[in-house]
Amino acid sequence: MSAEITTDIVIVGGGATGLSLALGLAKKTGLSALVVDQGAEPDPNATHPQFDQRTIALSLSSIDILAGFDIGLDTLTHSPIEHIHVSDQHHAGQVRLSADEQSKPAFGYVVSLAALGSRLYGALQNLSSSQIQYRSSTQVTALKRHSSSSELALSDGTKVNASLVVLADGGRSPFAESIGFYREDTDYQQTALTFVASTTEPHQGKAYERFTDKGPLALLPLGERKFGVAWTVQSTQAEYLLNASKAKFIQHFQDALGYRQGVVTDFSEVVSYPLVLRQLTSTFIQGTVAIGNAAQTLHPIAGQGANLGFRDVNTLVNVLAESTQDQLGDYQTLSKYSKQRETDRQATIQLSDSLVRVFSNGYEALQIGRNVALSMMNLSPVAKREFALQAMGYKNATF
């Protein structure tokens, strides 16, 4: 006989977004929640293959949000981004920003998603109450909506009744479409190569965003002479690079990067994934809401995807904290959440998409225009301030 349980909220997905939502609910509401994670139960004291192995730059707004949920970076290895250097390959246009010019210690801090996931899961396990439950190696196999609740079937045979279902299972999951959401995809015909690179010169807290006509190259400071790299190339070139010798790979990477960090001496295993802008036409339907990559999966050009997800989490926690239990899945509640997120969501999506289109090509007119724009920005304190607010996650966010 299958078990039946009742909870206020089911969170589908146990990555950084889903776990931070669970912790936010535990901290700021009295609501109960069940996290359904298709991955194996992680060990909070180790890095885990089910968590994303990429590095991310946690913006100051994301750090503020996590701190509000009692999640600090104290136990994580993290590197501050004190300077940002934006340039266009083979052209003079560039922007240099320093955090101290904005009266901040850093624009953000670089962590691995694996380590962050471990920290979040450990915090979940340390909760003193049974308000938040977690199920690993489990999938939602069916969802049926009733007038004021949802009935879910899990792969372990459990039946769950909940007032609200939150999708935090990433952009590659087909679950949202299977229950009635509509998704729009834009294939950039590009592939991201992610790895850790070692250089002869120390990073000194500097992050790079370098534009090339094949795609952007982002470097995030890690160890003293190490960077987390997201190298965007055309998909046809990615196949060549993935099969190239180590010396050839370093040569092509060095050509794209230049020599501001000296010579590239080594790199870790390279992981590749296709780049597609995926966004739901609406982030909610009756009784269900999508957040983070489940709602919008962005090109990594601006490094804002994960940070946008944490802002989704923060707004949803605040909206639910103001709602009664019988209102959690109502149209009015989810519409309120959606309206509060729309400006930030659309602005961030449009920024990411427009940067890809303007900077990932070799058209002479666009090359001239974008280099003029970079040079003008570098001379304008106001423009630099706007850029910094975007980098820190404060420009369109509401807290």
Phi, psi and omega in degrees: 000128184285148180282153175231133178227157177236135179215161179290316188224137168252126177255115181268107181122127183245030174277196185299322181291312181296318181291321179294325175297315179300318180291324176296319178296320180294324183283319193247355180223169174258016185281147176267153181210151174239123175266122179253110185245123180285347178279168177290154179297124185280160171265115184294351181259010181219167173275152192229137179296336182283342173272147181300131183276357180287160171268150176226154173264107176284117179290164179299325179294322178294320178296320176299317180298311181296322177298325177294340176261013182068030176246109178253172180266009187302327182263003181256145169285121183217144181244130180286143171263102183263339180221147175233130179239118179250130182214164179241120185305133178070014180226163187275339184297132179199159176229133176239126179236145175234138181297326182294335175294336179260011181059038178234150177289333181195159174282336181175186182225141183266128177223163171273142178297330178297313181293321178296316177301319177298318180296317181293317180295320178300319178295323178296318180293336183271000178298137185281340182253170177263022181300323180248123175254155182224133176233121180265166177049039185226142178236153169276120183261341179201149177220127178236126182267130172254183187299323183226012180203172176237144176247123182244142173253130179257158184293343177270007177094355181285141171255133184235133172251130183215152177281330183219139173246128178247123178270117177226038188258017173085168185280346182269350180285135177275003189296320182301314180294327183292340181250008171119358175281157176242133184241139175250132181244138172235110182276119181279354184058034179231159178231138176265131173252120182244137181191176174251128181248144175253139180230162181284337181256139177293151185283334179053040176073021185256133172251148181240140165234109184242125182264135174232166181287353176264344182144166183281156178234120181244135177234129179245132183294135177237252175291181186304321181234037180229149178227141165278128188243135167237105185252113180267127179225166174296145187300326178293324178288327180301318180299318178297313183295322180293337180256001182283160175292164180301317181296318180293319179299313180298321180299313180293320179295317178298320178299320181287323184279322190085195189240023179296334178254022182076216185261137174285123185256335184194167176207157182275187174303138182263127176249135182239150174205144181290150182254118181222132171279117178241126178217138175284142179293332171219141183275000179211152165230171183307120175085355184218139178224144179250139181227163176061216182296339175294333179266324180204125177247118190256160168295143183283007187303324181255358177063032188249357186301306181295321180294323175299322178296320178294326177290325172303312181301312184299315180295317181296318178300315182295319179294316181292328179295336180266002184252152173277164184300326182278000179254357191303317183261007183293154177303316183299319181293312183288329175294322177298315177300311183300317180295322180291334182265345193297315182299310180297316182299308183292321180297320181289319176299312182295322177299310181301312183294318182291324177297321177299313186288325183278324189256351183258047178204166183251019179295128187300316182299318179291323178300315180296312183298316183289328178287324173298317180298317179296317180296318179294319178299320182297336181264355186248112177300326180294314179296321178296322179296317178296318178298315181296319178300320178295315181297325182274354176084018184255351192298310182242008184280151173240135183231000000 
